[in-house]
């Protein structure tokens, strides 16, 4: 429960950060506005065509009597629209991050800079970053589609489909939404997608506390656009916790430079030259491998 509240705290902290730095709020709104126009058109089209799609997919029910035909197809139409909305919530962030990659990366760097410590840089060109972001987003979308199909099928189960399935859908959406947002800061730290997912699985409640409230708020029109800059800022703050940077920085501040140096010297005397040489060789291998 502490991680659940902590994830929500990072979401609020990110919103407070962009409100204190108003220039970055305006800077981060532009990609969301572009994505909003695209998704609004797609959802409006789905709303008008979902009933026709349901009728086309269920020709066997044409001869059913009233009210069963209307109830059956109305239920399926609602499920189709909910599935489209589910995919829109997940892919909106991915598309917005792809459109606004330079904007959100600069914002994430500024958050790291204001929090102190090192400001990691990926060392990649913009084209490489866009390629990695698009590739990883497609891989995440594949996972989301599998969950979406499973939840869609479970939606036909009486009672469970109307109670448990929507909750699971929001949890799945929240987890992958948290992954998409943290990927901006994690990619600058050269953390690959598989490692990103492992980090979030290790702190699943933290990811859900951050992502699920964001998913719920994204259901309100226009809210997603205005929350995106703060969501990126909050995700950067959460990444610092996930990779242990905040704990390391706090430890250094408590010890002070003299104590840190004495601690390093005491470790070197305790380990001896043989162990230090072995560590140096191991570090050399890791650097050459990277």
Secondary structure, 3 states (H helix, E strand, C coil): CHHHHHHHHHHHHHHHHHHHCHHHHHHHHHHHHHHHHHHHHHHHHHHHHHHHHHHHHCHHHCCCCCCHHHHHHHHHHHHHHHHHHHHHHHHHHHHHHHHCHHHHHHHHHHHHHHHCCCCCCCCCCHHHHHHHHHHHHHHHHHHHHHHHHHHHHHCCCCCHHHHHHHHHHHHHHHHHHHHHHHHHHHHHCCCCHHHHHHHHHHCHHHHHHHHHHHHHHHCCCCHHHHHHHHHHHHHHHHHHHHCCHHHHHHHHHHHHHHHHHHHHHHHHHHHHHHHHHHHHHHHHHHHHHC
